[in-house]
Amino acid sequence: MSNRWKRGGAKDVLIRYFLLIATVLTGVMFAVCEPNFLKVSNLLDILRAAAITGICSVGLTIVQASGEFDFAVGAQSSLAAVVIAKLMVESIPNFYICLAVTMVLSVLVGLFHSFLVLNLNIRAWVATFGVSTLLNGVCKYMTGGGTFYSMSWPSGFSMLGQGFLFGLVPIPAILFILVVAAAFVFCEHTRTGRYIYAVGSNAAASQHVGIDCVRQKRLSFLLCSLCCGFAGIVQASMLSSVTPNIGDSNMLPAISTCMLGATFLKPGVFNICGSAVGALLMAVISNGLTMIGASYFMKDIIQGVVLIFAVGFVAVINKGRR
């Protein structure tokens, strides 16, 4: 063991696992205030609630790992929810065909993002913010600006957001775990995933060693769009109805979660495990505040504080590295 590790070992471990420790301590605090917080059913509800934000943040994490950003997280969720609902009710009654069509559309949105950013050289935050506004308008047009629902959704669609495995574990929670596991394997244990991190860390050096930076960034946009579209479909299934802005509430939590994730395990580096833990923390806070009867605005205040802390932490880490 190196002298550096001996001197700073405890501090290093605390920094790397602070997010997980904070999540556990927050849960303990709410459990003290409200004993029902620790009921198995409530803990599963927390995991279920973390699914939408978590899936979106996984996609955003991959984009940010490549050195880009996507402000259209919420709008892409809304578009997927609206499109699959319209297809199932008005065009194609088969849920699985509608799911495939919607996922293809999500890929096309990702391609459009990558075209604007990589081919037209528009800044990512400007391009994706513009696309977000465009998609919001499309969603309002498709729904007439109102709520879109059906009295007989296909069983596969309803199961996606409302079903339970063995009558206990929510299907959204299982989907969340599967998406996180798949993304973790991709990012940490495949050559392409390592290339995406390399490009985000130093694009010029990556280009010199033969990595196609444009290809890796384009792929990251596609994966982000897929995750956001899938999250929107699950969210629509949970609510059994669709509004033109159904995914708007996903953007800020996804950004907060992604930033929080960069404080975990690999400080200063966006990573899948960190985003998953961040999503759990946000869900714990939301659930706990509801259970103790806190004022409705407390969630926004705490979420803002958490986001500021996470961004500040990442900025300090990156400044130290420079």
N, C-alpha and C positions, 0 to 999 in steps of 0.2 A: 504494500500500500504506500502510495507516494506521500511525501511530507505535506504537499499541498492539500491532499485529501484529508490527512490527519488534522491539519489546522482548520480547514473549513468544511469538514465533513458534515457536521450537524447542521450548519448553516445551509450548505448546498442541498441537503435532503429536505430541509424545511421549505426552501424556495421551490424546489421541484414538485413537492407534494402539497404545497399550501392550499391549492384549490380543492383537493380531495379532503384535506383536514377541515377546511372551511365548510364544505358541504356536510360533513358528518356533524360538526359542532352546531351548524344551523339546524339540522334535524333534531339534535338533542335538545336544543333550546326550545323548539316548537313542541317537542314531546313533553317537556317539563310544564309548559303552559297548557297543553291540551293532550292528555294521555291517549286519546283516540287517534292521535297522529301516527302512532306506531302500529296500528292495526294492519294486518296483511292486506286487506282490501284497499286501505288508503295508500299504502306503499305502492301497490300495483297501479292505483289511479295516478300516482305521481309519475311512474314510469310511462303510463299511457299519455299523460299530459306532455311529457318531455319528447314524445315521438315526433311531432310535427316540427318543432323548433330544431330538434336534434338532426333530423334528416336534412332539413334545409342547411343547417350549419355544416354538415359533412360536405355538401357540395361547395359551399362558400369557402370552406377550409382548403379544398383542393385548388380552387382558383387563386386564393391568396398565397398558397404555397408556391404557385407558379409566378408570383410577383404581380398579379393583376387583381382586379376587384369587380364585384358584380352587385350593382344597386338594384337590380331587377328581381331580386329573390322573391319578394312578395307578389309582384305582378305576374311572374311566371307560375307561381302556385295558383293564383286566381284564374289565369288563362286555362290551365290544365283542368281545374275543377269545372269551369264553365263549359269547356269543350266536351268533356266526357259526359256531363249531364245532358247537354243538348243532343249529343249523339244517341245516348241511350233512350231518351224520351221521344225524339222526333225522327231518328234515322235508323239506327242499328240497335235492335233490342239485345244483341249478344254482348255481354259485359266484356269479355276477353278481347273481342275484336275492337271494341271501343277503347279499351286500355292500350292496346297495341298502337292504334291510330294516334291516341293522345301522346304516347311516349315518342312516337316519330315526330309529332309536332314540336314537342319539347326539344328534341335534337335539332330541329330546324331553327328554333329560336336561339339555341346555343351557337349554331353555325353563323347566324346573323350577327350575334354579338362578336364572335371572333373575326368576322369579315370587317366590321366597323373598326375594331381595335387593331387588328393585325395587318389588314390590307389597306385600310384608309388612314391608319395611324391616328385615330381619334383616341383621346385619353379614355381609359376604361370607365372611370366614374362618370364622365360626361356621356359617353355612348350608352352605357347601361341605364343611366338615369333617363335619357331620352327614350330608350326602348320601353322602360317601365311606364312612362307616361302614355306612350303609344298603346301598349298592351292594356292599360287601364281603360282607355277609350274603347278598344275593341270589346272588352268584357262588358262594358256598359251598353254598347250597341247590341251585343248578342242576347243580353238579358232584358233589354228595354229599361235598364236602370233599376230594376226591381228584383225581388227574390224569385228564384227559379226552383221549383220542387216537383215531386211526383208522389202519387199515392202508392205506387208499385215499382220501387227500384228493383233491379235484378238482384237476386240473392247473393251473388258473388260480390257485388258492389257493397251491399249492406254489411256483409261479413267482414270486409276489409277494415272498416272503421269501428264496427260495433260488436264484432264477434269475440268469442272467448275460446281459448284452447282448454279442453277439459273442464269447461264451465268456470274457470278461475282466472287464467292468464289472458289479459287483453291482447287481441291480435295486433293492434298498433304497437304495443310494447315489443312483441316478437319481431315485427318488421323493423323497428328501430334498431334492435340488437343485430339483426341480420345485415342491415345496411352498414352499421358501424363496423361489424366484423369484416365484411367484404371490402370496405374502403380501407380499413387498417391493413389487410393483407396486400391490397393493391399498392398503397403508398409506401409501406415499409418493407415489403418482401418481393417486389417485382422491379425489373429494370426500368420500366416506364415510370413507375412511381418515384424511383430515385432520380430519374432524369428531370421530373417535374420539380422536385426540390432543388436540384442543381441549377436549373434555369432560374428559379425564383431567387436563389442565393447569389448567383453571379452569371447573368446571361452571356456576357462577353466571353468569359472563360469557358462556359459550356459550349459556345459556338466554336471556339478554337479547338476543342477536343472532339468535335464531330457530332455534337448533339444538335438536333434540329429544334431550335427554340420555338419557332412558329408552330410546329406540329404539336409540341408539348403544351403550349399555351392554348392552342385550339382545342385539344383534347380536354383540358381542364374546364374550359367553358362548356363543352358538351356534357361532361359529367355533372357539372353544377346544375345545368338546366334539367337534366334527367332527375336529379335528386329533388329539385324544387317542384317539378311537375308531379312526381310521385307523391310528395308531401301534400300537394294541393288536392290530389285525388283522395288520399286517406282522410284529409280534413273534411272534404265534402261528404264523404261517407259517414264520418262521425256526426256531422250536423244534420244529415239527411236533407239538406237544402243548399242552394248555392246563391250567393250574392256577387255582384261585380267586383266587390272589394274584399272578398273572403280571405285572400292571402295577405292583405296589407299589414295585418297584425303580426306577420311572420318576420318582416324585414329587421326591425330593431332588435328583437330577441335573438335572431340568427347572428346578427353582427356582434351583439354583446357576447353571445356564447362562443363565437369564433375567437374574439379577442381574449376572452377568459381562457380559452383552450391554449393560447400561446403563453400562458403563465404556468402551465402544468407539464411536468415531465421533461420538456425541452424548452426551458424559458427563452422567450423571444422567437420561437419557431412555431408556426401554425401546425397543429397535429391532430389527428383524428381522435385519439384517446382523450386529449384535453377538451375537445369540442363536446364529446359525449358527457364528460364529467360536468362541463359548464352547463349543458342542457339540463342535467339532473339538478344542479344547484338552482337554476332559474325556476324549475318546476317545484322544487322544495320550498322556495321562498313564496311563490304564488299560492301553493296549496296551504302552507302554514299560515300565511296572512289571512286567507279566507277562513280557516278553521278557528282562529282566535278572534275573528270579527274585526279585523283592522279596517281602517277607512279605505275606501276604494282607490284613493290617489296614492296610497303608500307604495303600491306595486310599482307605479311609474317612477316615484322618487328613488326607491331602492334600485330599480333597474338602471336608472341614470347614473347613480353613484357607482354601481358595479361596472358600468361601461367606462366611466371616466377612470376608475382605478385600473381596469384591465389595459386600456390604451396607454395610460401613464406608465404602467409597469413594463409593457413591451417597449415603449419609447426609451425608458431608462436602460433596459437591457441592451437594446440595439446601440444606444449612444456609448455605453461602456465597451461594446465590442469594437466600435469604430475607433 
